[in-house]
Amino acid sequence: MKRDVVVLLTRAPCGRVHIPEGLRAARGVAAGFDMHDVTVVFTQNGVYGAREAVDREALNMDGHVSDLEEQGGQMVADGAAMAERGVDESEIADDVVVWSDDRVTARIRDADRTLDF
């Protein structure tokens, strides 16, 4: 049964495995038998991982991101979390869309399942 799944990336990218592991989980969920709809949300300190300046190769993100995109998954950054941390929209990678706090909240509320990393 196809489900809407939200993967929340809440931790800063450096010195931790939460962002690449969250992306790995997201791509696995998206590629599974039921082909679930997956939205990855960079929120809290995870918004730092959505920046263009992040070395995705060093963080082992590239393969996970390309597989997620291939499966129709989407990546979004929490605009409110960005504002709290002084991260400007111009700093966000091209493959990540910035959403308002209300839109992020609605997506999480409407999801069938959420995973938190």
C-alpha positions in Angstrom: 0.0 0.0 0.0 1.5 3.3 -1.1 2.0 5.8 1.7 3.2 9.4 2.2 6.4 9.4 4.2 8.3 12.4 5.6 11.9 12.0 6.6 13.0 14.7 9.0 16.7 15.6 9.0 17.2 17.5 12.3 20.9 17.3 13.0 23.8 19.4 11.7 25.7 17.5 8.9 29.3 17.7 10.2 30.6 15.1 12.6 27.4 13.0 12.5 25.9 10.4 10.2 22.2 11.5 10.7 21.9 13.3 7.3 23.4 10.6 5.1 21.6 7.9 7.0 18.3 9.7 6.8 18.8 10.2 3.0 19.7 6.5 2.7 16.5 5.6 4.5 14.5 8.0 2.4 15.8 6.5 -0.9 15.1 3.0 0.4 11.5 3.9 1.3 11.0 5.6 -2.1 12.4 2.6 -4.0 10.6 -0.1 -2.1 8.0 -2.4 -3.5 5.1 0.1 -2.9 7.0 3.1 -4.3 6.0 5.4 -1.4 5.9 9.2 -1.8 8.8 10.6 0.1 9.5 14.1 1.3 12.8 14.8 3.0 12.6 17.9 5.3 15.8 19.6 6.4 14.7 21.2 9.6 16.2 22.4 12.9 20.0 22.2 12.6 19.5 19.9 9.6 19.0 23.0 7.4 22.8 23.4 7.3 22.8 20.2 5.3 20.6 21.8 2.6 23.2 24.4 1.8 25.0 24.5 -1.6 28.3 24.8 0.3 28.0 21.4 2.0 30.4 18.8 0.6 27.9 16.2 -0.4 30.6 13.8 -1.6 32.4 13.9 1.7 29.2 13.4 3.6 28.2 10.4 1.3 25.1 12.2 0.2 25.4 12.2 -3.6 24.3 8.7 -4.4 21.4 8.9 -1.9 20.2 12.2 -3.4 20.3 11.1 -7.0 18.5 7.8 -6.1 15.8 9.7 -4.2 15.3 12.1 -7.1 15.1 9.2 -9.6 12.3 7.7 -7.4 10.4 11.0 -7.5 11.3 12.0 -3.9 11.6 15.7 -3.0 13.8 17.6 -0.6 12.7 20.7 1.2 14.2 23.1 3.7 12.2 24.5 6.6 12.1 28.3 6.0 11.5 29.0 9.7 14.4 26.9 10.8 16.6 28.7 8.2 15.5 32.1 9.5 16.3 31.1 13.1 19.8 30.1 12.1 20.5 33.0 9.7 20.6 30.7 6.6 19.5 32.7 3.5 17.5 31.1 0.7 20.3 31.9 -1.7 22.5 29.5 0.2 20.3 26.5 -0.4 21.2 23.9 -3.0 19.3 24.0 -6.3 17.7 20.6 -5.7 16.2 21.7 -2.4 13.0 23.8 -2.2 12.3 26.2 0.6 8.9 25.8 2.3 7.2 28.0 4.8 6.7 26.8 8.4 3.0 26.3 7.7 3.6 24.2 4.7 6.2 22.0 6.5 3.8 21.6 9.4 1.0 20.6 7.1 3.1 18.1 5.2 4.2 16.4 8.5 0.6 16.4 9.8 -0.7 14.8 6.6 2.0 12.2 6.3 1.1 8.5 6.9 4.5 8.0 8.5 7.5 10.1 9.7 11.1 9.2 10.3 13.3 11.4 12.4 17.1 11.6 11.9 
